[in-house]
Each structure stands twice: as C-alpha cells, then as structure tokens.
Amino acid sequence: MRMPEKEIRLTMEEFHKKVAVETNNQIWPTLDAKNPTQAQLEEALHMAYASRYHWSKIGKPVNAMRAEYMIARVYCAMKRGEPALFHAKRCLEISKESEIEDWDLAFAYEVLARAHSVAGNKAKCKEYYGLAQNAINEIKNPEDKKICQGELDKFTC
C-alpha cells in the first residue's frame, strides 16, 4: 500500500527563492566537470536562465548579478563568446550599481576575463584577469579568497 505524500505549500516568494537557489546550485557540477557534454551544458544554460528569472521576481540586485555571472560562465564553457561577453558585462554593471560582497567583484572580473578569452581578445582577457587577481587579493575572508582564487586558477588567457 502506498503512503500518501505529504503536501508542501509554499508562498510564491518561497517558491521563487527555492527554484532560484536550486537551479543555480545544479549548474556547478557541469561547470566543474572535466569535459561536460553539449547536452549537459545546454541543461546548465537553461538552469542559469531559470535561476535568473526567479531571482528577478524576489531577489536583490546582487542576486541578479550572480545569476548573470552563471549565465556568462555557462556560455564560456560552451565557447560562445558573444553571449558570454554580454552577460559578463551585465554582471559587472550590476555589481557596480549594487551592494555586493568583496568576492562578488572578483567573480565579475573573472567571468569577464573568461568571456574575453572565449571571444578571442587576449589583451582584454589579461586586463580583466589582472583586475580579478587584484580583487581577490583584497578579499578579507580566507575561505572566500581561496574559492575565488580556485576559479581564477582554472584558466589562463
């Protein structure tokens, strides 16, 4: 005999937040994979856009900035320079308009370096790579600094 499932009720705000967080978190395994498939990357891209949409309903500008970061990162992994640059630039724009953590700026510069690398602009890649490294050097929390440095160290221009 099958047990009845417990009904879970969420407010719309709780729903948007749950989906935004879950879809964002599900992207990292694909980005961290050594050789993700095209299908995995496409699914990650759909999740990144879903996360961005749900944050737009209930989040703060910093959530939009982080969602733009994830969209740009997926496009970088897909080797699609033009959309990667668009979303990476949007990430930095929002970060400059918003209250952010010190590590957010490092990530914004890091994704711009990646996007310029994918787009074939080595000089701009190096410029933003340097800005990312400088921002990482300013991060106060050692664990945050380690995470940001780890992402930056995953690629070169």
N, C-alpha and C positions, 0 to 999 in steps of 0.2 A: 504494500500500500504506500502510495506516495504522500509525503508530508506536504501540507500546504506551505507555499512560500510566504515569507514574511513580507508584507507590503512596506516599501520605503517611500516616504513622502518628503519631497524637497521643495523649498521655495524656489522661485525662478532664479534668484540670486545664488542660492546654494547650488542649483543645477549648473548654471553658467560657470561658477568657480570650479566645481568638480570636473567638468568636462575640460575646461581650460588647463587645469593643472595636469590631469591625466594624459591628455593628448600631448602636451609639452614634454612630460616625462618619458613618454613612449618613443620619442624621437631619438634620444641619446643612444640607445643600443645600436641603432642603424648608423649613426654618426661615428660611433666608436668601433664599428665592425671594420675589419681589415679590408675586405672587398665586398661591400654591400651590392646586392643585385639592383638592377634598374627598377624592378617591382618593389623592392624594399625602399628605395629612395623615393619612388612615387608615392608610396603609402606614407612615408615620413613627411613628404611635402603636403599631402592632404591633411595630416595631423597638425602640421605647423599652421596652416591656414585656419583650420578649425579652432585651434588654440587662440589665434589672433582674433577671430570673430567673437569667441566667447569672452575674452578679456575686454573687447570693445564694449560689451554690454554692462560689465560690472567693475572693471579694473581701473587702475590709475594709469597715468602716462608711463610710469616705469614698467608696468605690465605690458603695455603696447610696445615699448622699446625692446623688451626682452623677447617678445613674440616676433618682432621684425628681425631680431638677431637670428632666431631659429629658422625663419624662412630663408634668410640670406645664407645661413650655414648649409641648409639642405641644397639650395641652388649651387653653392660652391661644390658640394660633394657630387652634384650632377654635372659639374663642369659647364654650367650655364652662366656665363659672365654678366650679360646684360641685366637679367632679373636679380642676380646676386648683388650687383652694384646698386641697383635701385633700392632694394630692401636694406642693404648695409648703410647706404646714405641716410635712409629714413630712420634707421636705428640711431645713428649719431645725431641727427637733427632732434629727435625726441629726447635724447639724453641731455642735450644742451638746453632744452626748454623745461626740464623736469628736475625734481629732487630725486637723485639716484645715489646708490652706494658707490664707494670708491672703485669697486671692482667692475661695476657696470661700464664705466668709461673705458677700462682696459679691454673689455669684451667688444665694445663698439669699435675701437680702433683695430682690434684683432680681426674682426669679421670684414672690415674694410680692406685690410691687408690681404686677406684671403680672396676677396672678391676681385681686387685689382690683379692678383696673381692669376686667377682663372681667366680674367679678361685680357691677359697678356701685357699688362702695364707694370713692368718690373720696377721702374722708378717709383711709382705711386705705392706699389706693394712695400718696398723698402721704407718709404716715408711713414706709412701707417704702421708697419711692423715696429719701427723705432718709437713711434708715439705710444703704441701698445706696451712696449717694454718699459718706457718711462712711466706710464700709468701704473703698471704692475709694481714697479719699484716704490711707488707711493702708497700702495695698499697697506693698511695698518694690521689687519688680521692675518697671521701667518698661514692659516689654512686657506683662506680666500686667495692669498698671494700664490700659494702652491697650486691651487686649481687653475687659476688664470695662466700661470706660467706653463703648466702642463698642456693647456690648449694651444698656447702660442708656440710651444716647442714641437708640436705635431706637424708643422710645415715650415718651409723656407721659401723665400721669394725666388 
